[in-house]
């Protein structure tokens, strides 16, 4: 066992202390503190965005003469201007935050669950089970995501939850490979062998010894999965294979591109792109910071 690691016997009350220490270490760095603040603001937008939006996201704004107020520049009345249909961009950005984050959270959770299940099972059980599962992972790796998603959406329709399911059911593959390699190392440690010798069942060992020791890595992969899901959803929206009536940041970028006014109407195209980039970057920095801040302790129950 590496001398760089500290082995601790944890009671249930110790987990709260560990979480507090990890969060304190996490927020000690300026970059992770900045990412945390950004992510909290984005989550706040997702929670209350539709309630604080100044207009209905699909309401067409009109001038005093009754004409559509198209491509209006930012003003006090419309802080982010309007788009080609006269819709308020800020309202669509706030409403789109909720649907974009829901997509990321649900798809990221599905990716994590599938990746953990396959990776832990393959790494701990080994033998023929490991061989079959890893060949299945190799098969999933051979599937090109965008063409495969287009085919499935053609058959099942461009629904909101269909897109989430497709993202989650394909992009868990990288999680499974890394988790398997980590489990292969953990199961060789003396306390795992001692638990086996004492007659402990495989589910008990996985729950008590394996999962706590890969929790930090799982947190990183969850953050990466949410960010990847947001990026892939934006990509599918941009090529026009998702529901165009569900307001998301990706749909906003697609509509701005189709209008041919990306550069001219910058108040329409830039904000959703900046929000996507900021969300993904914040998730990655926090996930990486959490893994590093909590990765020095080896959990032995």
C-alpha atoms as one frame of an Amber mdcrd trajectory, in Angstrom:
protein
   0.000   0.000   0.000   1.371   3.425  -0.930   2.911   5.344   1.994   1.533
   8.556   0.465  -2.007   7.492   1.418  -3.554   7.679   4.858  -5.704   4.676
   5.784  -8.606   5.575   8.060 -11.363   3.500   9.619 -14.453   5.630   9.072
 -17.656   5.608  11.018 -20.824   7.083   9.539 -20.295  10.360  11.417 -16.837
  10.713   9.840 -18.291  11.083   6.342 -19.761  14.494   7.196 -16.357  15.634
   8.451 -14.725  14.325   5.275 -17.199  16.202   3.083 -16.658  19.424   5.038
 -12.892  19.097   4.782 -13.108  18.336   1.073 -15.311  21.377   0.417 -12.947
  23.570   2.446  -9.967  22.330   0.462 -11.918  22.653  -2.769 -12.810  26.305
  -2.204  -9.295  27.193  -1.094  -8.130  27.551  -4.691  -9.175  30.695  -6.508
  -9.965  28.953  -9.764 -12.271  26.395  -8.148 -13.879  29.112  -6.036 -14.595
  31.057  -9.220 -16.001  27.905 -10.866 -18.170  27.226  -7.812 -19.638  30.736
  -7.826 -20.301  30.567 -11.582 -21.982  27.187 -11.283 -24.165  28.346  -8.383
 -25.316  31.328 -10.453 -26.068  29.068 -13.414 -28.002  26.658 -11.182 -29.924
  29.612  -9.779 -30.802  30.610 -13.335 -32.011  27.095 -14.004 -34.168  27.017
 -10.876 -35.822  30.430 -11.060 -35.129  31.477 -14.661 -38.665  30.948 -15.997
 -40.105  32.793 -12.985 -37.901  35.890 -13.326 -37.925  36.064 -17.133 -39.291
  39.513 -18.073 -41.406  38.093 -20.916 -42.779  34.780 -22.080 -39.998  33.120
 -24.052 -42.183  32.763 -27.164 -43.902  36.150 -26.926 -43.267  38.300 -29.978
 -42.461  41.882 -29.066 -43.921  44.715 -31.149 -43.102  48.362 -31.661 -45.512
  51.210 -30.946 -46.544  51.017 -34.608 -47.555  47.380 -34.191 -44.673  45.916
 -36.209 -42.480  43.065 -34.979 -39.550  44.403 -32.985 -36.977  42.288 -34.809
 -33.220  42.456 -34.123 -33.654  45.160 -31.493 -30.338  46.019 -29.878 -29.895
  45.703 -26.093 -31.814  48.316 -24.141 -33.460  48.789 -20.746 -36.636  47.217
 -22.105 -34.767  44.271 -23.651 -31.354  43.883 -21.929 -30.186  41.325 -24.511
 -32.213  42.614 -27.421 -34.594  40.561 -29.548 -34.162  37.895 -32.225 -35.491
  37.544 -35.754 -38.992  36.729 -34.485 -39.094  39.637 -32.096 -38.691  37.400
 -29.033 -36.832  38.682 -25.995 -33.369  37.055 -25.919 -32.896  37.384 -22.153
 -36.172  35.562 -21.495 -35.172  32.734 -23.817 -31.731  32.559 -22.194 -33.254
  32.254 -18.702 -35.811  29.639 -19.737 -33.190  27.788 -21.777 -30.966  27.502
 -18.698 -33.499  25.197 -17.063 -33.936  22.831 -20.003 -30.214  22.807 -20.736
 -29.317  21.942 -17.138 -32.043  19.286 -16.930 -30.592  17.697 -20.054 -27.097
  17.727 -18.579 -28.109  16.423 -15.151 -30.317  13.590 -16.408 -27.978  12.473
 -19.185 -24.928  12.830 -16.915 -26.615  10.748 -14.210 -27.506   8.042 -16.725
 -23.935   7.992 -18.021 -22.546   7.695 -14.488 -24.906   4.887 -13.448 -24.191
   2.814 -16.550 -20.455   3.490 -16.441 -20.212   2.602 -12.746 -22.264  -0.557
 -13.125 -20.262  -1.895 -16.055 -16.878  -0.716 -14.761 -17.296  -1.995 -11.196
 -18.819  -5.301 -12.294 -16.116  -5.953 -14.882 -13.287  -4.911 -12.581 -14.404
  -6.794  -9.488 -15.965  -9.973 -10.923 -13.361 -10.497 -13.654 -13.152 -13.625
 -15.785 -15.682 -14.215 -18.538 -17.975 -11.509 -17.181 -15.213  -8.929 -17.510
 -14.368 -10.100 -21.022 -17.991  -9.893 -22.213 -18.604  -6.492 -20.643 -15.410
  -4.954 -22.007 -16.104  -6.322 -25.492 -19.496  -4.639 -25.225 -17.756  -1.401
 -24.231 -15.484  -1.754 -27.267 -18.588  -2.188 -29.425 -20.146   0.972 -27.980
 -16.864   2.816 -28.633 -17.179   1.861 -32.298 -20.521   3.662 -32.615 -20.148
   7.201 -34.034 -22.355   9.317 -31.801 -23.791  11.939 -34.170 -24.817   9.555
 -37.026 -26.177   7.042 -34.527 -28.171   9.767 -32.753 -29.611  10.982 -36.068
 -30.779   7.464 -36.946 -32.406   6.905 -33.537 -34.076  10.314 -33.528 -35.436
   9.563 -36.999 -37.107   6.410 -35.653 -38.215   7.628 -32.204 -38.774  11.314
 -32.895 -36.958  14.439 -31.788 -38.327  14.484 -28.267 -36.674  16.144 -25.278
 -36.296  12.928 -23.260 -35.385  10.934 -26.354 -32.339  13.151 -26.799 -31.378
  12.704 -23.139 -31.699   8.915 -23.389 -29.581   8.728 -26.546 -26.807  10.823
 -25.005 -26.776   8.809 -21.787 -26.997   5.387 -23.426 -24.001   5.980 -25.696
 -21.541   8.251 -23.913 -21.051   6.243 -20.699 -18.314   4.194 -22.339 -15.296
   6.257 -21.215 -16.460   6.095 -17.585 -16.657   2.277 -17.626 -13.085   1.829
 -18.854 -11.460   4.096 -16.275 -13.581   2.807 -13.380 -12.717  -0.799 -14.296
  -8.982  -0.072 -14.185  -9.372   1.647 -10.815 -11.371  -1.252  -9.368  -8.733
  -3.715 -10.578  -6.188  -1.888  -8.400  -8.455  -1.545  -5.352  -9.499  -5.205
  -5.208  -5.853  -6.283  -4.776  -5.498  -4.414  -1.485  -5.163  -6.406   1.759
  -8.430  -5.321   3.351 -10.374  -6.519   0.271  -8.663  -9.904   0.425  -9.339
 -10.062   4.169 -13.027  -9.331   3.587 -13.181 -12.108   0.980 -11.465 -14.524
   3.332 -13.954 -13.719   6.087 -16.822 -14.711   3.792 -18.133 -11.261   2.896
 -20.347 -11.223  -0.195 -19.397  -9.402  -3.369 -22.253  -6.839  -3.079 -21.187
  -6.036   0.502 -17.531  -5.581  -0.470 -18.487  -3.386  -3.417 -20.776  -1.236
  -1.273 -18.445  -0.958   1.723 -15.002  -0.893   0.136 -15.081  -0.345  -3.624
 -17.640   2.455  -4.033 -16.291   4.709  -1.222 -12.811   4.530  -2.740 -13.971
   5.554  -6.209 -16.398   8.242  -5.007 -14.047  11.114  -5.857 -13.444   9.754
  -9.327 -17.192   9.230  -9.766 -17.774  12.892  -8.850 -15.302  13.954 -11.518
 -16.951  11.747 -14.128 -20.394  13.029 -13.187 -19.230  16.614 -13.708 -17.593
  15.670 -17.004 -20.698  13.734 -18.036 -23.005  16.691 -17.388 -20.716  18.991
 -19.364 -20.383  16.501 -22.221 -24.156  16.023 -22.333 -24.692  19.785 -22.588
 -22.160  20.023 -25.415 -23.631  17.080 -27.319 -27.164  18.379 -26.880 -26.041
  21.732 -28.261 -24.390  19.942 -31.187 -27.523  17.958 -31.983 -29.593  21.124
 -31.714 -27.242  22.945 -34.075 -27.636  20.336 -36.810 -31.402  20.379 -36.338
 -32.213  16.901 -34.995 -33.695  17.905 -31.622 -37.064  19.368 -30.734 -36.943
  22.967 -32.064 -39.816  24.013 -29.803 -37.960  23.205 -26.577 -35.954  26.306
 -25.635 -32.312  25.440 -25.020 -29.073  27.334 -25.463 -28.174  25.071 -28.373
 -31.431  25.918 -30.158 -30.695  29.630 -29.668 -27.295  29.254 -31.353 -28.834
  27.248 -34.200 -31.558  29.843 -34.804 -29.005  32.652 -34.786 -26.833  30.778
 -37.294 -29.767  30.039 -39.584 -30.737  33.703 -39.626 -27.343  34.629 -41.071
 -26.980  37.371 -38.460 -24.555  35.729 -36.031 -22.060  38.587 -36.193 -24.531
  41.427 -36.652 -26.976  40.358 -33.918 -24.231  39.431 -31.448 -26.577  39.931
 -28.489 -28.526  36.919 -29.769 -25.748  34.461 -30.645 -22.997  35.214 -28.111
 -24.816  34.859 -24.730 -25.915  31.197 -25.168 -22.473  30.233 -26.462 -20.792
  31.941 -23.518 -23.172  30.269 -21.073 -22.503  26.807 -22.522 -18.737  27.341
 -22.363 -18.887  28.756 -18.829 -21.092  25.909 -17.575 -18.903  23.156 -19.028
 -15.681  24.814 -17.823 -17.057  25.327 -14.300 -18.215  21.712 -14.089 -14.847
  20.392 -15.212 -12.868  22.621 -12.829 -15.068  21.684  -9.881 -14.971  17.984
 -10.721 -11.207  18.031 -11.091 -10.826  20.071  -7.921 -13.091  17.742  -5.939
 -11.204  14.681  -7.102  -7.913  16.245  -6.105  -9.073  17.644  -2.765 -10.552
  14.351  -1.608  -8.201  11.907  -3.309  -5.573  11.519  -0.586  -7.608   9.391
   1.823  -8.146   5.708   1.354 -11.446   4.654   2.840 -11.497   1.453   4.875
 -14.765   0.591   6.607
